[in-house]
Amino acid sequence: MEIARQDQLIAEAEQAAWQQAQFWMQHNLFTLPGAGAGHSTKYPLIWPLQQGSITLLFGPCTQAFEPPGFGYAHFHAGVDIAYSQGSPILAADDGVVVAASSSVVSGQLVGYGNYIIVAHRNNFFSLYGHLLGFQVKAGDSVHQGQLIGYEGSTGNSTGPHVHFEYRYGGQPTNPLPYLPPNGPNNFSQ
């Protein structure tokens, strides 16, 4: 498949994932949970993997399969964290699952692959992509640190990792300022 067509399919799949989340929110009544008893007191979010390595940061990149964004030919809208296939993925914050689905175009997993989107307070959303499997479904309330899925390599992926995306008002936002410093191996809250 030519690169331009592949980029278009990936962009369409990622857009469809966010449209699915918006549709679910518009057609379901739910209340976002407040901060639970085990919520981090120092940082708004926790790392979705308890250990691992950051393999790709938020921002402009050279990966041909990343769609354009913010005026760049290729823009990575999240942070990739790699560890072992099947590692537990945790909810970065309290919220409600608005999508637990797969990006399928023409019968193939593309883009995020298997993904979960969680709506949080104050119009924030988190997305966990390339998952091996789910522990939650749309409509489930989740608490920070709760198991929601398992690390995989589905969709457009270069190996086992979680693509962690954080959005405010629908716009991709660098998640690093909201997370504890020193990466996922410093899991202290």
GIDA-V134696 format. One record per backbone hydrogen bond with DSSP energy under -0.5 kcal/mol. NH is the residue of the N-H (numbers start at 1). CO is the residue of the C=O. If there is no record, write none. Layout:
[[NH,CO] [NH,CO]]
This chain:
[[6,2] [7,3] [8,4] [9,5] [10,6] [11,7] [12,8] [13,9] [14,10] [15,11] [16,12] [17,13] [18,14] [19,15] [20,16] [21,17] [22,18] [23,19] [24,20] [25,21] [26,22] [27,23] [28,24] [28,25] [39,36] [41,189] [42,189] [45,178] [46,92] [53,82] [55,53] [55,80] [56,80] [59,76] [61,74] [66,63] [69,72] [72,69] [75,67] [76,59] [77,75] [79,164] [80,56] [81,162] [82,53] [86,151] [87,84] [89,149] [90,48] [91,146] [95,142] [96,119] [97,140] [98,117] [99,117] [101,115] [103,113] [104,102] [105,103] [105,108] [108,105] [110,103] [110,108] [113,110] [115,101] [116,128] [117,99] [118,126] [119,96] [120,124] [123,120] [124,121] [125,167] [126,118] [127,165] [128,116] [129,127] [129,163] [130,112] [131,114] [132,150] [133,150] [135,148] [136,148] [139,97] [140,137] [142,95] [145,91] [146,143] [148,89] [149,89] [150,133] [151,87] [152,130] [152,161] [154,130] [156,111] [157,155] [161,152] [162,81] [163,129] [164,79] [164,162] [165,127] [165,163] [166,173] [167,125] [168,171] [169,123] [171,168] [173,166] [178,175] [179,175] [179,176] [183,180] [186,183] [187,185]]
